[in-house]
């Protein structure tokens, strides 16, 4: 994926709460990239902790539909309607593939 989400932090304790909306957006865009380029695994984010530890987050194609469903809810809450619309389009594409 060309533009991964990059999060730099000193503590990983609350990273998923602190960056919840950004991670949800990155997940939807990762699914879009995975569908477009027919990828089985997509690395959508990189987390750098204390400038030393690097963790990459990835998703697998078999989880794409579940990921879209779960993250649309979060993005509605964040009022990220454009990304929600993208999520709905992706969900339609995934349903057609089944």
Wavefront OBJ file of the C-alpha trace (Angstrom):
o trace
v 0.000 0.000 0.000
v 1.513 3.320 -1.032
v 0.347 5.537 1.806
v 0.240 3.596 5.043
v -0.896 5.233 8.236
v 2.190 6.007 10.312
v 1.778 6.534 14.047
v 4.684 7.603 16.207
v 4.192 7.313 19.958
v 6.070 6.871 23.199
v 3.555 4.429 24.634
v 1.495 1.730 22.964
v -0.913 1.433 25.899
v -3.735 3.525 24.454
v -2.823 3.668 20.791
v -6.007 1.970 19.555
v -8.204 4.328 21.557
v -6.212 7.463 20.725
v -6.040 6.738 16.994
v -9.321 4.871 16.596
v -10.702 7.008 13.763
v -7.425 7.189 11.860
v -7.029 3.419 12.079
v -10.600 2.876 10.853
v -9.968 5.120 7.840
v -6.716 3.320 7.096
v -8.476 -0.050 7.312
v -11.126 0.969 4.773
v -8.481 2.378 2.427
v -6.434 -0.798 2.911
v -9.404 -2.947 1.908
v -9.912 -0.729 -1.146
v -6.268 -1.200 -2.128
v -6.445 -4.944 -1.527
v -9.524 -5.312 -3.736
v -8.162 -3.058 -6.491
v -4.814 -4.851 -6.719
v -6.110 -8.318 -5.804
v -3.899 -8.639 -2.721
v -4.409 -11.357 -0.125
v -2.629 -9.417 2.623
v -2.456 -5.642 2.998
v -0.213 -3.807 5.435
v -2.186 -0.651 6.231
v -0.325 0.943 9.151
v 3.053 1.249 10.782
v 3.429 2.054 14.471
v 6.729 3.377 15.759
v 7.162 3.209 19.524
v 9.935 5.226 21.165
v 11.598 5.576 17.748
v 12.814 2.000 18.142
v 10.068 -0.587 17.902
v 8.219 -0.790 14.610
v 4.992 -2.725 14.371
v 3.161 -3.141 11.081
v -0.559 -3.834 11.065
v -1.994 -5.907 8.265
v -5.282 -7.425 7.188
v -6.095 -10.563 5.216
v -8.572 -10.789 2.347
v -10.808 -13.254 4.212
v -11.442 -10.530 6.811
v -12.177 -7.673 4.391
v -15.982 -7.801 4.697
v -15.929 -8.009 8.502
v -13.409 -5.153 8.683
v -15.552 -2.931 6.478
v -18.691 -3.668 8.530
v -17.039 -2.946 11.856
v -15.264 0.201 10.765
v -18.210 1.841 9.015
v -19.817 2.168 12.459
v -16.740 3.926 13.829
v -16.518 6.243 10.838
v -20.187 7.245 11.109
v -19.472 8.178 14.715
v -16.505 10.285 13.513
v -18.686 11.849 10.780
v -16.291 10.608 8.076
v -19.090 10.190 5.547
v -16.916 10.031 2.431
v -14.983 7.081 3.818
v -18.283 5.509 4.950
v -19.575 5.758 1.379
v -16.372 4.133 0.159
v -16.901 1.372 2.719
v -20.422 0.745 1.428
v -19.131 0.508 -2.162
v -16.447 -1.922 -1.052
v -19.036 -4.020 0.761
v -21.062 -4.256 -2.471
v -17.958 -5.307 -4.427
v -17.120 -7.943 -1.829
v -20.669 -9.329 -1.915
v -20.504 -9.600 -5.714
v -17.253 -11.560 -5.453
v -18.868 -14.198 -3.231
l 1 2 3 4 5 6 7 8 9 10 11 12 13 14 15 16 17 18 19 20 21 22 23 24 25 26 27 28 29 30 31 32 33 34 35 36 37 38 39 40 41 42 43 44 45 46 47 48 49 50 51 52 53 54 55 56 57 58 59 60 61 62 63 64 65 66 67 68 69 70 71 72 73 74 75 76 77 78 79 80 81 82 83 84 85 86 87 88 89 90 91 92 93 94 95 96 97 98
